[in-house]
Amino acid sequence: MSQILRLLRRVAGAATALTVAFVIAGAPSAHAADTGAPTVPADFTGSINCALVLTLHWTASTDDVGVVGYDVFRSVGNEPFAFVRTTPATSFSESLLGVVKYQVRARDAAGNVSGFTAAASIIPPPCPFPTDREAPTTPGAIGVSVNCALMVTLNWGASTDNVAVIGYDVYRSVNNGPFTSVATTPATTFTEALLGIVRYEVRARDTSANVSAFTAAVSAVPPPCPAPDTQPPTTPGTPSASGTTRSSTTLAWAASSDNVHVSGYDIYRASGATGGTFAPVGTATTNSFTDTGLAAGTTYRYQVRARDAAGNVSAFSAAVTVTTRRVRS
């Protein structure tokens, strides 16, 4: 129980999808933390079909490192906008909840967010009066699992209908609050980041907007998980150079060790025997690396650091100085 409480404290109060920030220790000063925000998503539009399922679309944002997802916000009945969920896709669907407006923003891995799109009001199309008034059956009981990355996955049994089941409305309650719509999915599974103490329920929807009864609510509880790996690898040995030509050199160094596993090495290079800024030139999964495309008769300095699977990095090795062969006149 104490392990579960510790995990819940890690996510309590989260208003958006979880952000994982890797702190890169010992990197040169030229490699500062990512503070650049993504661009605002473009071409934000939406539509509603006659089954009253709303779908939003937008154009992908760009970022100096990489966009990891989009935060969808909703306003119902002119109330303030509230967070719905974060999706990695450039689309989002859910059942129509009344007079609604939406806006979206992009998010990168460092937690930087773009500005919001302009708010969009989605108006239902003119639809024929439905003749099908028979609701689908209630979906099968929900199975729920939470992994050690704190991602929740729901699975449920498919519903049946006299015409066709078009999708399933997923509702969520956070910290014992009211159930609110999260998304509508055509599949019998749904995944999102854990947002605290949460419960879920699901209902089916057919092509005439008839909906089934809700399933019994289920709670998402984190499993006992090992503590996160925060121990960096040991510092690699000072590189040595061999086989240096006019345009390449091969480096080798004593391997690092780690409490879990060393996943690779980052190789950095600076020009000149002194001064200059080290910049990354490649990675290696073994303790050797060949650098090519060098200038003849030129001096370079190299240093190496180790990296593990959790993103921990070692301190940099001492630098080795290498001078490529000159072109004979």
C-alpha beads as a LAMMPS data file, in Angstrom:
LAMMPS data file: protein, C-alpha beads

329 atoms
328 bonds

1 atom types
1 bond types

-500.0 500.0 xlo xhi
-500.0 500.0 ylo yhi
-500.0 500.0 zlo zhi

Masses

1 110.0

Atoms # bond

1 1 1 0.000 0.000 0.000
2 1 1 2.840 2.426 0.796
3 1 1 4.287 1.746 -2.657
4 1 1 0.940 2.639 -4.284
5 1 1 0.664 5.834 -2.240
6 1 1 4.160 6.876 -3.295
7 1 1 3.242 6.319 -6.948
8 1 1 -0.009 8.252 -6.599
9 1 1 1.867 11.201 -5.080
10 1 1 3.967 11.291 -8.222
11 1 1 0.906 12.011 -10.322
12 1 1 -1.393 13.889 -7.907
13 1 1 -2.356 17.299 -9.154
14 1 1 -1.408 16.622 -12.762
15 1 1 -3.602 18.716 -15.080
16 1 1 -2.074 17.530 -18.313
17 1 1 -0.421 14.405 -19.618
18 1 1 2.702 13.325 -17.835
19 1 1 5.985 14.949 -18.935
20 1 1 9.250 13.145 -18.565
21 1 1 12.269 15.484 -18.328
22 1 1 15.726 14.056 -18.635
23 1 1 18.415 16.081 -16.834
24 1 1 21.607 15.805 -18.843
25 1 1 24.507 16.063 -16.408
26 1 1 27.982 17.086 -17.453
27 1 1 27.021 18.266 -20.959
28 1 1 28.928 21.188 -22.454
29 1 1 27.455 24.617 -21.837
30 1 1 26.398 24.855 -25.483
31 1 1 23.755 22.178 -24.830
32 1 1 21.276 23.958 -22.553
33 1 1 17.898 22.579 -21.496
34 1 1 15.141 22.713 -24.113
35 1 1 13.103 25.880 -23.532
36 1 1 11.728 26.372 -27.051
37 1 1 7.952 25.971 -27.360
38 1 1 6.314 24.187 -30.322
39 1 1 4.456 26.176 -32.951
40 1 1 0.695 26.595 -32.606
41 1 1 -1.251 23.806 -34.381
42 1 1 -2.701 25.065 -37.680
43 1 1 -5.866 24.418 -39.720
44 1 1 -7.960 23.577 -36.635
45 1 1 -11.378 22.309 -37.778
46 1 1 -14.086 19.943 -36.634
47 1 1 -17.188 18.118 -37.790
48 1 1 -20.143 16.208 -36.303
49 1 1 -21.848 13.234 -37.933
50 1 1 -25.481 12.220 -37.585
51 1 1 -24.546 9.781 -34.821
52 1 1 -23.507 12.906 -32.871
53 1 1 -19.836 11.975 -32.765
54 1 1 -17.601 15.017 -33.026
55 1 1 -14.152 14.817 -34.674
56 1 1 -11.455 17.508 -34.522
57 1 1 -8.522 17.773 -36.947
58 1 1 -5.438 20.003 -37.055
59 1 1 -2.068 20.247 -38.780
60 1 1 0.988 19.023 -36.870
61 1 1 3.108 21.562 -34.990
62 1 1 6.883 21.811 -35.313
63 1 1 9.450 21.992 -32.511
64 1 1 13.233 22.334 -32.208
65 1 1 13.398 18.878 -30.553
66 1 1 10.078 17.127 -31.127
67 1 1 6.325 17.389 -30.464
68 1 1 5.100 14.564 -28.189
69 1 1 1.373 15.361 -28.087
70 1 1 -1.526 17.776 -28.189
71 1 1 -3.624 18.977 -25.226
72 1 1 -7.352 19.159 -26.050
73 1 1 -9.470 21.635 -24.059
74 1 1 -13.268 21.879 -24.117
75 1 1 -15.867 24.478 -23.097
76 1 1 -19.458 23.262 -22.602
77 1 1 -22.294 25.799 -22.521
78 1 1 -19.869 28.763 -22.552
79 1 1 -18.207 27.595 -19.330
80 1 1 -14.416 28.069 -18.956
81 1 1 -12.243 25.782 -21.053
82 1 1 -11.171 22.609 -19.195
83 1 1 -8.529 20.016 -20.059
84 1 1 -9.894 16.845 -21.695
85 1 1 -6.861 14.741 -22.601
86 1 1 -3.507 14.687 -24.394
87 1 1 -3.299 12.766 -27.659
88 1 1 -0.237 11.988 -29.816
89 1 1 -2.399 12.193 -32.958
90 1 1 -3.559 15.265 -34.891
91 1 1 -7.218 14.321 -34.420
92 1 1 -9.644 13.725 -31.552
93 1 1 -13.179 12.283 -31.319
94 1 1 -15.862 12.226 -28.647
95 1 1 -19.651 12.283 -28.344
96 1 1 -21.386 15.642 -28.605
97 1 1 -22.020 17.122 -25.145
98 1 1 -24.188 20.134 -26.034
99 1 1 -23.077 23.598 -27.105
100 1 1 -19.327 23.079 -27.170
101 1 1 -16.135 24.867 -28.185
102 1 1 -12.637 23.409 -28.413
103 1 1 -9.052 24.596 -28.570
104 1 1 -5.778 22.686 -28.848
105 1 1 -2.130 23.324 -28.019
106 1 1 1.061 21.346 -28.742
107 1 1 3.444 19.931 -26.124
108 1 1 7.095 18.785 -26.310
109 1 1 9.032 16.298 -24.149
110 1 1 10.473 19.074 -21.950
111 1 1 6.987 20.311 -20.989
112 1 1 7.034 23.410 -23.202
113 1 1 3.595 24.174 -24.687
114 1 1 2.533 26.240 -27.674
115 1 1 -0.110 28.909 -27.693
116 1 1 -3.701 27.730 -28.123
117 1 1 -5.482 27.532 -31.438
118 1 1 -8.403 29.881 -31.905
119 1 1 -11.505 28.402 -30.252
120 1 1 -13.723 26.466 -32.663
121 1 1 -17.474 25.945 -32.264
122 1 1 -18.710 22.734 -33.870
123 1 1 -22.265 22.808 -35.254
124 1 1 -24.196 19.586 -35.993
125 1 1 -25.278 19.086 -39.623
126 1 1 -28.941 18.748 -40.668
127 1 1 -29.737 15.059 -40.198
128 1 1 -32.844 12.994 -40.942
129 1 1 -34.962 12.090 -37.945
130 1 1 -33.699 8.689 -36.801
131 1 1 -36.019 5.739 -37.215
132 1 1 -33.722 3.460 -35.182
133 1 1 -34.536 3.926 -31.519
134 1 1 -33.017 0.705 -30.190
135 1 1 -29.927 1.237 -28.023
136 1 1 -26.877 -1.035 -28.154
137 1 1 -26.255 -3.532 -25.394
138 1 1 -24.059 -2.479 -22.485
139 1 1 -20.368 -3.141 -23.168
140 1 1 -18.707 -6.012 -21.318
141 1 1 -16.965 -5.387 -18.016
142 1 1 -13.914 -3.137 -18.205
143 1 1 -10.478 -4.603 -17.574
144 1 1 -7.946 -2.010 -16.448
145 1 1 -4.164 -2.094 -16.118
146 1 1 -1.531 0.491 -15.212
147 1 1 2.116 -0.007 -16.142
148 1 1 5.197 1.367 -14.395
149 1 1 5.307 4.278 -16.866
150 1 1 1.905 5.250 -15.350
151 1 1 -0.078 4.655 -18.543
152 1 1 -3.643 3.348 -18.086
153 1 1 -5.071 0.830 -20.577
154 1 1 -8.771 -0.109 -20.614
155 1 1 -10.299 -3.095 -22.417
156 1 1 -13.978 -4.119 -22.562
157 1 1 -16.283 -6.544 -24.304
158 1 1 -17.934 -5.402 -27.553
159 1 1 -21.580 -4.319 -27.611
160 1 1 -24.183 -5.478 -30.128
161 1 1 -26.886 -3.454 -31.872
162 1 1 -29.818 -4.030 -34.240
163 1 1 -28.045 -1.844 -36.857
164 1 1 -24.411 -1.144 -35.948
165 1 1 -22.261 0.031 -33.044
166 1 1 -20.284 3.070 -34.204
167 1 1 -18.101 3.574 -31.138
168 1 1 -17.681 3.749 -27.384
169 1 1 -17.803 6.827 -25.153
170 1 1 -15.123 6.751 -22.434
171 1 1 -15.883 8.729 -19.260
172 1 1 -13.431 9.488 -16.429
173 1 1 -13.737 10.613 -12.795
174 1 1 -10.633 12.204 -11.227
175 1 1 -10.197 12.323 -7.434
176 1 1 -13.840 11.257 -6.905
177 1 1 -15.171 14.140 -9.029
178 1 1 -18.018 13.766 -11.531
179 1 1 -17.592 11.541 -14.583
180 1 1 -16.821 13.570 -17.719
181 1 1 -16.325 12.558 -21.344
182 1 1 -12.747 11.760 -22.338
183 1 1 -13.058 10.461 -25.902
184 1 1 -15.083 8.343 -28.295
185 1 1 -13.213 5.424 -29.842
186 1 1 -14.288 2.821 -32.423
187 1 1 -12.119 0.217 -30.668
188 1 1 -12.778 -1.731 -27.466
189 1 1 -9.619 -0.373 -25.869
190 1 1 -8.399 3.013 -24.661
191 1 1 -5.044 4.270 -23.286
192 1 1 -4.013 7.494 -21.563
193 1 1 -1.653 8.771 -18.862
194 1 1 -2.684 8.288 -15.236
195 1 1 -3.953 11.605 -13.822
196 1 1 -4.377 10.787 -10.125
197 1 1 -7.035 8.710 -8.385
198 1 1 -9.226 7.845 -11.372
199 1 1 -12.277 5.735 -12.255
200 1 1 -13.650 4.931 -15.703
201 1 1 -16.925 3.864 -17.276
202 1 1 -17.850 3.171 -20.909
203 1 1 -21.026 3.123 -22.987
204 1 1 -21.737 2.106 -26.594
205 1 1 -23.172 4.346 -29.334
206 1 1 -24.922 3.388 -32.586
207 1 1 -25.305 5.155 -35.945
208 1 1 -28.548 6.879 -34.840
209 1 1 -26.981 8.350 -31.669
210 1 1 -28.673 5.815 -29.373
211 1 1 -26.453 5.018 -26.411
212 1 1 -26.290 2.018 -24.113
213 1 1 -26.211 2.006 -20.346
214 1 1 -22.805 2.609 -18.781
215 1 1 -20.596 -0.234 -17.609
216 1 1 -19.854 -0.537 -13.913
217 1 1 -17.111 1.942 -12.964
218 1 1 -13.575 0.626 -12.446
219 1 1 -10.614 2.191 -10.644
220 1 1 -7.085 2.447 -12.045
221 1 1 -4.475 1.540 -9.424
222 1 1 -0.703 1.632 -10.084
223 1 1 1.145 -1.653 -9.596
224 1 1 4.144 -2.071 -7.287
225 1 1 7.038 -0.856 -9.417
226 1 1 10.785 -0.629 -8.876
227 1 1 12.182 2.780 -8.018
228 1 1 13.263 4.731 -11.104
229 1 1 16.893 4.373 -12.161
230 1 1 18.655 7.653 -11.351
231 1 1 22.242 6.344 -11.131
232 1 1 24.460 7.402 -14.045
233 1 1 27.111 5.141 -15.566
234 1 1 30.748 5.506 -14.571
235 1 1 32.959 7.852 -16.611
236 1 1 34.500 6.198 -19.685
237 1 1 38.267 5.938 -19.951
238 1 1 40.233 8.580 -21.840
239 1 1 39.922 7.818 -25.578
240 1 1 42.952 6.785 -27.596
241 1 1 43.259 7.325 -31.347
242 1 1 44.527 4.904 -33.979
243 1 1 44.523 4.511 -37.742
244 1 1 44.410 8.281 -38.255
245 1 1 44.393 9.308 -41.939
246 1 1 43.946 12.640 -43.674
247 1 1 40.163 12.457 -43.203
248 1 1 39.370 10.001 -40.394
249 1 1 40.433 8.620 -37.038
250 1 1 39.313 5.702 -34.865
251 1 1 38.789 6.214 -31.132
252 1 1 38.685 3.561 -28.420
253 1 1 38.167 3.888 -24.658
254 1 1 37.746 1.791 -21.518
255 1 1 34.087 0.822 -21.147
256 1 1 31.805 2.315 -18.499
257 1 1 29.745 0.304 -16.024
258 1 1 26.210 0.932 -14.733
259 1 1 23.886 -0.401 -12.025
260 1 1 21.501 -1.564 -14.787
261 1 1 23.039 -1.395 -18.249
262 1 1 25.130 0.949 -20.378
263 1 1 23.137 1.490 -23.566
264 1 1 25.669 3.589 -25.508
265 1 1 28.218 6.369 -25.719
266 1 1 28.011 9.959 -26.959
267 1 1 31.114 11.225 -28.793
268 1 1 31.883 14.959 -28.791
269 1 1 34.494 16.858 -30.833
270 1 1 36.092 20.309 -30.693
271 1 1 38.426 21.922 -33.236
272 1 1 41.956 22.949 -32.271
273 1 1 44.388 21.878 -29.577
274 1 1 42.785 24.330 -27.122
275 1 1 39.571 26.354 -26.921
276 1 1 36.577 25.764 -29.100
277 1 1 33.238 24.240 -28.092
278 1 1 32.652 20.507 -27.953
279 1 1 29.723 19.379 -30.101
280 1 1 28.220 15.897 -30.630
281 1 1 29.520 14.035 -33.691
282 1 1 28.034 10.585 -33.160
283 1 1 27.024 7.749 -30.868
284 1 1 28.264 4.198 -30.405
285 1 1 26.892 1.078 -28.742
286 1 1 30.436 -0.273 -28.220
287 1 1 33.541 1.418 -26.809
288 1 1 34.934 2.486 -30.170
289 1 1 33.994 5.010 -32.864
290 1 1 35.390 6.091 -36.240
291 1 1 35.024 9.772 -37.154
292 1 1 35.151 10.544 -40.888
293 1 1 34.987 13.598 -43.094
294 1 1 37.796 15.399 -41.250
295 1 1 40.056 18.062 -42.767
296 1 1 43.651 17.095 -43.582
297 1 1 46.413 18.464 -41.346
298 1 1 43.918 19.613 -38.715
299 1 1 43.925 19.166 -34.932
300 1 1 40.801 17.981 -33.091
301 1 1 39.950 17.095 -29.502
302 1 1 37.516 14.309 -28.506
303 1 1 35.729 13.337 -25.300
304 1 1 33.157 10.635 -24.571
305 1 1 30.333 10.069 -22.088
306 1 1 28.228 6.966 -21.346
307 1 1 24.441 6.749 -21.370
308 1 1 22.011 4.229 -19.841
309 1 1 18.473 3.229 -20.878
310 1 1 16.888 5.572 -18.312
311 1 1 18.581 8.612 -19.878
312 1 1 21.216 9.012 -17.159
313 1 1 24.599 10.142 -18.524
314 1 1 28.064 9.942 -17.047
315 1 1 30.599 12.724 -16.709
316 1 1 32.734 13.314 -19.792
317 1 1 36.039 11.523 -20.176
318 1 1 39.290 13.439 -20.362
319 1 1 39.933 14.744 -23.879
320 1 1 42.328 13.235 -26.409
321 1 1 44.000 15.386 -29.088
322 1 1 44.237 14.038 -32.635
323 1 1 45.910 15.618 -35.690
324 1 1 45.014 14.262 -39.120
325 1 1 47.734 13.589 -41.695
326 1 1 48.769 16.399 -43.997
327 1 1 48.321 16.313 -47.755
328 1 1 51.694 15.773 -49.380
329 1 1 52.732 18.591 -51.677

Bonds

1 1 1 2
2 1 2 3
3 1 3 4
4 1 4 5
5 1 5 6
6 1 6 7
7 1 7 8
8 1 8 9
9 1 9 10
10 1 10 11
11 1 11 12
12 1 12 13
13 1 13 14
14 1 14 15
15 1 15 16
16 1 16 17
17 1 17 18
18 1 18 19
19 1 19 20
20 1 20 21
21 1 21 22
22 1 22 23
23 1 23 24
24 1 24 25
25 1 25 26
26 1 26 27
27 1 27 28
28 1 28 29
29 1 29 30
30 1 30 31
31 1 31 32
32 1 32 33
33 1 33 34
34 1 34 35
35 1 35 36
36 1 36 37
37 1 37 38
38 1 38 39
39 1 39 40
40 1 40 41
41 1 41 42
42 1 42 43
43 1 43 44
44 1 44 45
45 1 45 46
46 1 46 47
47 1 47 48
48 1 48 49
49 1 49 50
50 1 50 51
51 1 51 52
52 1 52 53
53 1 53 54
54 1 54 55
55 1 55 56
56 1 56 57
57 1 57 58
58 1 58 59
59 1 59 60
60 1 60 61
61 1 61 62
62 1 62 63
63 1 63 64
64 1 64 65
65 1 65 66
66 1 66 67
67 1 67 68
68 1 68 69
69 1 69 70
70 1 70 71
71 1 71 72
72 1 72 73
73 1 73 74
74 1 74 75
75 1 75 76
76 1 76 77
77 1 77 78
78 1 78 79
79 1 79 80
80 1 80 81
81 1 81 82
82 1 82 83
83 1 83 84
84 1 84 85
85 1 85 86
86 1 86 87
87 1 87 88
88 1 88 89
89 1 89 90
90 1 90 91
91 1 91 92
92 1 92 93
93 1 93 94
94 1 94 95
95 1 95 96
96 1 96 97
97 1 97 98
98 1 98 99
99 1 99 100
100 1 100 101
101 1 101 102
102 1 102 103
103 1 103 104
104 1 104 105
105 1 105 106
106 1 106 107
107 1 107 108
108 1 108 109
109 1 109 110
110 1 110 111
111 1 111 112
112 1 112 113
113 1 113 114
114 1 114 115
115 1 115 116
116 1 116 117
117 1 117 118
118 1 118 119
119 1 119 120
120 1 120 121
121 1 121 122
122 1 122 123
123 1 123 124
124 1 124 125
125 1 125 126
126 1 126 127
127 1 127 128
128 1 128 129
129 1 129 130
130 1 130 131
131 1 131 132
132 1 132 133
133 1 133 134
134 1 134 135
135 1 135 136
136 1 136 137
137 1 137 138
138 1 138 139
139 1 139 140
140 1 140 141
141 1 141 142
142 1 142 143
143 1 143 144
144 1 144 145
145 1 145 146
146 1 146 147
147 1 147 148
148 1 148 149
149 1 149 150
150 1 150 151
151 1 151 152
152 1 152 153
153 1 153 154
154 1 154 155
155 1 155 156
156 1 156 157
157 1 157 158
158 1 158 159
159 1 159 160
160 1 160 161
161 1 161 162
162 1 162 163
163 1 163 164
164 1 164 165
165 1 165 166
166 1 166 167
167 1 167 168
168 1 168 169
169 1 169 170
170 1 170 171
171 1 171 172
172 1 172 173
173 1 173 174
174 1 174 175
175 1 175 176
176 1 176 177
177 1 177 178
178 1 178 179
179 1 179 180
180 1 180 181
181 1 181 182
182 1 182 183
183 1 183 184
184 1 184 185
185 1 185 186
186 1 186 187
187 1 187 188
188 1 188 189
189 1 189 190
190 1 190 191
191 1 191 192
192 1 192 193
193 1 193 194
194 1 194 195
195 1 195 196
196 1 196 197
197 1 197 198
198 1 198 199
199 1 199 200
200 1 200 201
201 1 201 202
202 1 202 203
203 1 203 204
204 1 204 205
205 1 205 206
206 1 206 207
207 1 207 208
208 1 208 209
209 1 209 210
210 1 210 211
211 1 211 212
212 1 212 213
213 1 213 214
214 1 214 215
215 1 215 216
216 1 216 217
217 1 217 218
218 1 218 219
219 1 219 220
220 1 220 221
221 1 221 222
222 1 222 223
223 1 223 224
224 1 224 225
225 1 225 226
226 1 226 227
227 1 227 228
228 1 228 229
229 1 229 230
230 1 230 231
231 1 231 232
232 1 232 233
233 1 233 234
234 1 234 235
235 1 235 236
236 1 236 237
237 1 237 238
238 1 238 239
239 1 239 240
240 1 240 241
241 1 241 242
242 1 242 243
243 1 243 244
244 1 244 245
245 1 245 246
246 1 246 247
247 1 247 248
248 1 248 249
249 1 249 250
250 1 250 251
251 1 251 252
252 1 252 253
253 1 253 254
254 1 254 255
255 1 255 256
256 1 256 257
257 1 257 258
258 1 258 259
259 1 259 260
260 1 260 261
261 1 261 262
262 1 262 263
263 1 263 264
264 1 264 265
265 1 265 266
266 1 266 267
267 1 267 268
268 1 268 269
269 1 269 270
270 1 270 271
271 1 271 272
272 1 272 273
273 1 273 274
274 1 274 275
275 1 275 276
276 1 276 277
277 1 277 278
278 1 278 279
279 1 279 280
280 1 280 281
281 1 281 282
282 1 282 283
283 1 283 284
284 1 284 285
285 1 285 286
286 1 286 287
287 1 287 288
288 1 288 289
289 1 289 290
290 1 290 291
291 1 291 292
292 1 292 293
293 1 293 294
294 1 294 295
295 1 295 296
296 1 296 297
297 1 297 298
298 1 298 299
299 1 299 300
300 1 300 301
301 1 301 302
302 1 302 303
303 1 303 304
304 1 304 305
305 1 305 306
306 1 306 307
307 1 307 308
308 1 308 309
309 1 309 310
310 1 310 311
311 1 311 312
312 1 312 313
313 1 313 314
314 1 314 315
315 1 315 316
316 1 316 317
317 1 317 318
318 1 318 319
319 1 319 320
320 1 320 321
321 1 321 322
322 1 322 323
323 1 323 324
324 1 324 325
325 1 325 326
326 1 326 327
327 1 327 328
328 1 328 329
